[in-house]
Amino acid sequence: MDDITLTRLWLMRAGFAALILGLIFYQLLPLETTPRRFAGPDLVMGFAFAWVLRRPEYTPLVLTAGLLLIADLFLGRPPGLYAALTLLAFDNLRTRTTGLRAMPFTVEWLTVAAAITGVILVYRLILAMLLVPLPALGLQLMQLLMTVLCYPLVVLVTRFVFGLRAPGLGEVNALGQRQ
Amino acid sequence: MARDRANSDDYTGPLKRLLAILLVLILTGIFLVWRIDSPRVERFRAQVTDKVLPNFEWAMAPVTATITLIRDFQSYQSLHEQNQELKRELQKMRKWKEAAVQLGQENARLLDLNQVRLDPRLTFITGVVMADSGSPFRQSVVINIGSHDGILDGWAAMDGIGLVGRISGVGNNTSRVLLLTDATSRTPVTVQPSGQQGLLVGDNTLAPALEFLENADAVRPGDRVVSSGDGGVFPAGLLVGEVATDPGGRMRVRLAADYERLEFLRVLRHHGAERILDPGKLILPETPPDSATAETTETEAGGADG
């Protein structure tokens, strides 16, 4: 492992953190103060899943957990629950990385869609069980749908803006591990 | 390939699994602590916002301004029509202004005659909106004044015209304003000409519902809605909006504040209305006659025996 790959590894990790923080920052801009009838995609989750399925070594668990908790704190959600569920799905996808790589993109898309649906369903279920006021169902369904529909776009941005693609056969990653 | 993976993951795999489980447990723990002791964690959230958000103000303000500029630019296309319309409205406004000035003078004269003492403590602090809630599920904004400026939880926030919301979460230099449109917002109001008391219930729409009216028939669309001051959180008489009915026949309130552009908010200093707590006392002569006292003690004793 030489210096260049190590620098690149940490640069990309910093890039991931900057991307997620930038997304939260953009959402916090006071552009819309009227209630919205339209919910956009949860891009934080979309990008986290897209990155981990391409280069898991750029998205370390501790960093991702921290970023998800920050998102929870700033976006007014009950802190911890949404982050914990997203991290579970994230870790689950991380173990599937190698298996999904050989498959066509549609399989990856379906897997991610299932993961997102699972996160939101369990989130609502736990909130309902603990008698926490639930967010509006219609808006949340719209957010779920938008996140799934935007996933290919997120992957394209990941591929062409950040230059992330799945390593080829026998290629070593930045940590010198063979994928 | 599968064997390669198995080899390289022999040691790191289970360890990472363990780490993931540990992190999920920590996050779940934070959530449970929030569920059990919500105020403490919410205070922590307010402090984090307070520490972090002011550092990004240099970036937030120009980005917001640029995006707003681009949006405004689209409306320049219909500039001429708008201009004509504004001129017409200005004509109407002149007439109203004249009426208002006359009424103002008359009101001042009448107040003077009655020697009414208006609440002198109702002063305000103006803050700038720094950020919104960032989520379509919650309606709140963060303003750049906090406990450093003497802001307290529960104070009313207004724009130039009407009530916008109340302070909910105060940091040192920032505080969060829960808007009337948020699904958790409940505000006691009075509908003006009829004097009906009701509750303004936010439901994530631009026009919150008006509920728990004593007599809904006495309320008509177009009636003025002001805060009633019940519960002692808001001062009474702040303009909220006017009554309207939605297609489903439900009473709603069209808010007077301009929610499209919340830029500057006034926070009213309000230290709670003084309340009359004890019932009126019986006014007795200072030294009651001896016979009367003796009689009462006797009857009391008898009552206790029986």
Interface residues (C-beta under 8 A of the other chain):
Chain A: I24 F25 Q27 L28 L29 P30 L31 E32 T33 T34 P35 R36 F38 A39 G40 L61 V62 A65 L68 L69 L73 F74 L75 G76 R77 P78 P79 G80 L81 A83 A84 L87 L88 D91 R94 T95 T98 L130 V132 P133 P135 A136 L139 Q140 Q143 L169 Q177 R178 Q179
Chain B: M1 A2 D4 R5 S8 T12 G13 K16 R17 L19 A20 L23 V24 I26 L27 T28 G29 I30 F31 L32 W34 R35 V41 R45 V48 T49 V52 L53 F56 A59 M60 V63 T64 I67 T68 V129 M130 A131 D132 S133 G134 S135 P136 F137 R138 Q139 S140 V141 L179 T181 A183 T184 N204 T205 L206 Y259 E260 R261 L262
